[in-house]
Amino acid sequence: MSHLTPVPPNPLSQAPGSAFMPTINASELRRQLPDAVRAVFEATANNPFVGVLVMSDPGRIEYMNDQCARMLAGDSARASDIVGRTVASLFPRPCALECEESVRHVLATHRSVCRRKIWLGSQLFIIFSYLSSLPGEPGANAILCMTHRVRGYEPAIPLGPETDQFESGVVRLGRLDILTKQELRVMALVGHGMSVREAAKTLHRAEKTVESHCISIHRKLRISDRVEMASLAQEAGLTLEDAERVRV
């Protein structure tokens, strides 16, 4: 239920021949205010919490901000070292194929795609949207990719009705890659706030077995307690399903 105070319609905004009609549709805003797209893009690209990338549908990266470079290639990465290269040359083949699939979906359906992925130990939501045709390259299109790093399990990225959501089939676990599948499952449940007893019941294992996995996780990750374990799991948004995904 909305807690906002209802606002009566503005008769000026609905008058015939009005210069601008209020809208919640991004495509309609772009049609009415084409210059707004440039302003929104510049504001977003300068946001230190959002990774912004523009690529052509052949897969060449045409623009990237440094935040996106750090999210996708590590804390020391710089956009200047990546721009001009192709997705296929930068990332493992399964990742490049997923990217191509997302772009094809955007071009075929005229809808945006949001793909959730664990990358370098963090949970990312990557949103692919059509931007424009690519100047000087007939038949080529520019695709906007916005990357958000999201901690935890509650939906934190508001997505409109024009966006289709997918899970990535691959993960790059970062420091968690040292863990076995069963250790990842235990860690995911601890991240969700489960006790050893609750995790054992969910996994159909003895409590001593789960406790043994916790000790192993502490040792491998060099952490001291389940609070730290839960924090790392939440950083990755780790789920039981993630333990089964292909590691790259």
N, C-alpha and C positions, 0 to 999 in steps of 0.2 A: 504494500500500500504506500502511495506517495505521500510524503509529508509536506510537499510544496503547496503554497497557497495558490489556488487557481487564479490565472490572470485572464481578464476578459479580452475577447478578440479586439485587435486594433483595427477599427474601420478603415484607417488610411492604408493599412497593409493589404487590405482585401478589395480596395477600390479598383474598378476596371481601369486598365492602363497604368497601374502602379508600376514604378520603376523596379521594385524588388519585392519578391514574395518570400517571406520567411519559410525555411525548409529544414528538415532533419536529414535530407538525402544529399550525400556528398557529391554525387554526379550532378544534381540539380544546382547545388552551390557553384560548382565549377562552370556550369553553363551560364549562370547569371553573373558571376564575378570571376572571370578568367584570371585576373591579376591576383586574386586571393590565393590561388594555387602556389604561385611563386612565393608569396609571403609566408604561407603555412610551411612550405618546404624549407625555406631558409630558417624559420624558427625551430623546426624539428631537427634539422641537421646540426644546429648549434646546441641542442639539448644534450647535456653530458650523460644523461641516463638512457638515451635511445641510440641504437646503432642504425645508421642509414646507409643504404647501398642502392645504386642504380646499375642495372646490367641490361645488355641487349639480349634479345632472345637467342642469339648464337651462344650466349653464356659468357661473354666478355664483360668484365667489371669496368664500368664507365666512370663511376664515382663511388667514393666511400669516405665516411668520416672516421676519425681515429678511434672513436668509441666502438664502432662496428669492427674495426680491425682487431682491437683488443678482445672483444667478445668471441670472435671466430678464430683468431690465430694466436692468442696469448697476450699476456700483459705487456710484453715488450714490443709487440707488433705495431707497425705504423702503416697508415693508409697509403703513403707514397710508395711503399714497397710492394703493394698489391694491385693498385689501380692499373688497368691495361692488361692484366693477366686474365685467364679464363678460369671458371669454376672448376673445370675438369683438371686443370694443372695444379690447383691449390689443395683440393680435397680428395679423399678416397673415392673410388668409383661409385660405391653405393650412395654416397652423399650427393655426388654430382648428378646421378640419375634421379634422385628424389627432387633435386632442385629443378631439373628439366621437366619432370612430371608436374610440379607445381606451376611452372610457367605455362606449360601446355594447357593446364586446367584453366588458368586465368584467361588465356587467349581464346579458348574454345567456349567458355561459359560466360565471359565478361563479369565474373565474380572474383572477389579476393579469396586468397587461401591463407589460413593460419595453421602453421605446422609447429607442434610442440616437439622439442628435442632437448636431451641432456647433452651438453657439449662442454668439454673441459671441466666437468664436475658441477656445472651450473645448469639450471633449467632456463631454456630460452623459448620464447614464442616468436617465430619469424612470420611476418605477414607479407605476402606477395600481392601486389596490386598493379594493374595496368597504369602506366604513366602517360605515354604518348608514342607516336611513331618516331623512329630515329632519323633525325635530319641527315640528308645526304646518303642514306642507305635504303633504297627502295625495298619494301617488304620486311624490313627489320623494325622491331618494337623495343621500347624502353620499359623495363619493369622496375617498379620501386619495391625494395625490401626493407622493412622496418623491423629491427630486432630488439626485443625487450628481455632483460634478465629478471626473472620473477622467482622469489623465494617462497616456499611453502606449497600448500595444497589447495587453498581457496582460489577460485577464479579471480584473477587480478587484472586481466586485460579485457575491457568491455568490447565486445565484437558486435557489429551490426548485422542485420538480416542479409546483407550482401556478401557475407564472408562464410566460406566453408571451412570446417575444422578437420585436421588430420593429425595423427600421431606419427612421428618418425619411426622408421623400422630399425634405425641404427643409433648407437650412442658412442660418445667419447667421454669416458668416465673420469678422466683426470686421475687424481690420487686414489679414487675408488676402484680403479681398474685392477688393483692388486687383489681384490676380494673375489671369492667364489660366488657362484649364483646363489647358493643357500645363505651365504653371509649377507649378500645384497638384500635378499628377502627379509632376513631378520632385521637388518638396518632400516629397511623401508617401514616395517611395522613399528619399530622403536620411534622412527620419525613421526609416525602417526599418533604417538603417545601411548602405545601399548606396553604393558608390563611383560616380564619374561613369561609369566603364566599365560597371559592372553595371547602372546605371540606363539607359544608352544601349541596352544589349542587351535589357533588359526592354521598353523603349518602341519598339524597332526604329528608333532614331535614331542619327545620327552622334554621336561623343563631343563634337565641337566644338559641335554643336547643343545638347546637354545642358549643356555648360559655359557657353554663351551664356545659357541659361535661368537658370543659377545666378547669373551676374553680374547679370541683370535682377532676380532676386528680391532679391539683396543691395541693389541700388539702390532698389527700390521700398519695401522694408521698413526700409531704413536700418540694415542689419546688416552685420557685417564678415566673417563666415566661415560655413562649413557647420555648425559646432558650434551657433551661434545658430539657424541655419535648422532643424536637426534638433530643437532644443529647442522651437521654435514649432510644428513639425509634431507633436511628441509631445504638446504641450499640447492640441492639437485632436484627437489620435488620428487624424490625417489618413490616409485611404486613397485608392487610385486611384478607387474607386467614388464617394467624396465629391466628386471633381472634376466628376462628371456630375449631381449633385443640383441641384434648383432653388434659386436664391439668392433670399432674401426680405429 
